[in-house]
């Protein structure tokens, strides 16, 4: 694409480098951070959330396996370090690793050195040597955190990075792409022409969902008591999102009730939201002795007995799960035998 022709109704056509024109009723912007259609042609203002989520850069690299069966874990490992956090994602072919940080607190080259030290540490399943780390290729990725004021403008819809971005924690990028697309499909199911009301509903729905996710990501930092660097001191002293302070905290009967009220605002069932796991990891225990006493006095039940019974049943299930895991193949063996056997055989030839 070399040019964009706009008119009163939005984009009229896209001009390709061979002279062809692409004419459509609807244009979905998938141009990533460039946002060539929504932010560019439509000139939609961008609402920055840098005051809440200051991370704005990342270093990324690809690492060859040393022991694939050992290093190919079934999860993404996220580790907080001096000025942000590192990801470690095991793929079939390699490890993907990166460091998300804020250049307000550390120079990019110093951040790269912090990342290298992480790759040489025991936070890796198999730490790499200095020589191995220095030989890796590192890619610097700047990004802005926030959302365009509207994601559906005239005949242009932003999906993915072209519409909004939060730092890459909790797979929010994948989630938002999925949700924005489903909301768009829902609106396009109307048999008649799309109205401004339809666009407004789409915009409000996407903004509500995405800003809620931003609050969830912010909770990872807001509940932290870490203060060993200026970055973490700032994180633990930053004023939390005003929407949460105004709408959630006043409804809470106590500090332990905060997480439950927060989930209620999101309309999440208690056992389905990720918030209890984040809160527990930050030592906010939603079920503790104080809360048990309050529940017993309020409802006149032996709440501790209920909790103890739940723990007993959960321990039984944990033992069953562990027994099943002990009999199961490793993730590497399972993928090798069920998905990549032809590839391995071809490689052996």
Rosetta blueprint (number, residue, H / E / L):
1 X L
2 X L
3 X E
4 X E
5 X E
6 X E
7 X E
8 X L
9 X L
10 X E
11 X E
12 X E
13 X E
14 X E
15 X E
16 X L
17 X L
18 X L
19 X L
20 X L
21 X E
22 X E
23 X L
24 X L
25 X L
26 X L
27 X E
28 X E
29 X E
30 X L
31 X L
32 X H
33 X H
34 X H
35 X L
36 X H
37 X H
38 X H
39 X H
40 X H
41 X H
42 X L
43 X L
44 X L
45 X L
46 X E
47 X E
48 X E
49 X L
50 X L
51 X L
52 X L
53 X L
54 X L
55 X L
56 X L
57 X E
58 X E
59 X E
60 X E
61 X E
62 X E
63 X E
64 X L
65 X L
66 X L
67 X L
68 X H
69 X H
70 X H
71 X H
72 X L
73 X L
74 X L
75 X L
76 X E
77 X E
78 X E
79 X E
80 X E
81 X E
82 X L
83 X L
84 X E
85 X E
86 X E
87 X E
88 X E
89 X E
90 X E
91 X L
92 X L
93 X L
94 X L
95 X E
96 X E
97 X E
98 X E
99 X E
100 X E
101 X E
102 X L
103 X L
104 X L
105 X L
106 X L
107 X L
108 X H
109 X H
110 X H
111 X H
112 X H
113 X H
114 X H
115 X H
116 X H
117 X H
118 X H
119 X H
120 X L
121 X L
122 X L
123 X L
124 X L
125 X L
126 X L
127 X L
128 X L
129 X L
130 X H
131 X H
132 X H
133 X H
134 X H
135 X L
136 X L
137 X L
138 X E
139 X E
140 X E
141 X E
142 X E
143 X L
144 X L
145 X L
146 X E
147 X E
148 X E
149 X L
150 X L
151 X L
152 X E
153 X E
154 X L
155 X L
156 X E
157 X E
158 X E
159 X L
160 X H
161 X H
162 X H
163 X L
164 X E
165 X E
166 X L
167 X L
168 X L
169 X L
170 X L
171 X L
172 X H
173 X H
174 X H
175 X H
176 X H
177 X H
178 X H
179 X H
180 X H
181 X H
182 X H
183 X H
184 X H
185 X H
186 X H
187 X H
188 X H
189 X L
190 X L
191 X L
192 X L
193 X L
194 X L
195 X L
196 X H
197 X H
198 X H
199 X H
200 X H
201 X H
202 X H
203 X H
204 X H
205 X H
206 X H
207 X H
208 X H
209 X H
210 X H
211 X H
212 X H
213 X H
214 X H
215 X H
216 X H
217 X H
218 X H
219 X H
220 X H
221 X H
222 X H
223 X L
224 X L
225 X L
226 X L
227 X L
228 X L
229 X L
230 X H
231 X H
232 X H
233 X H
234 X H
235 X H
236 X H
237 X H
238 X L
239 X L
240 X L
241 X L
242 X H
243 X H
244 X H
245 X H
246 X H
247 X H
248 X L
249 X H
250 X H
251 X H
252 X L
253 X L
254 X L
255 X H
256 X H
257 X H
258 X H
259 X H
260 X H
261 X H
262 X H
263 X H
264 X H
265 X H
266 X H
267 X L
268 X L
269 X L
270 X L
271 X L
272 X L
273 X L
274 X L
275 X H
276 X H
277 X H
278 X H
279 X H
280 X H
281 X H
282 X L
283 X L
284 X L
285 X L
286 X L
287 X L
288 X L
289 X H
290 X H
291 X H
292 X H
293 X H
294 X H
295 X H
296 X H
297 X H
298 X H
299 X H
300 X L
301 X L
302 X L
303 X H
304 X H
305 X H
306 X H
307 X H
308 X H
309 X H
310 X H
311 X H
312 X H
313 X H
314 X H
315 X H
316 X H
317 X H
318 X H
319 X H
320 X H
321 X H
322 X H
323 X H
324 X H
325 X H
326 X H
327 X H
328 X L
329 X L
330 X L
331 X H
332 X H
333 X H
334 X H
335 X H
336 X H
337 X H
338 X H
339 X L
340 X L
341 X H
342 X H
343 X H
344 X H
345 X H
346 X H
347 X H
348 X H
349 X L
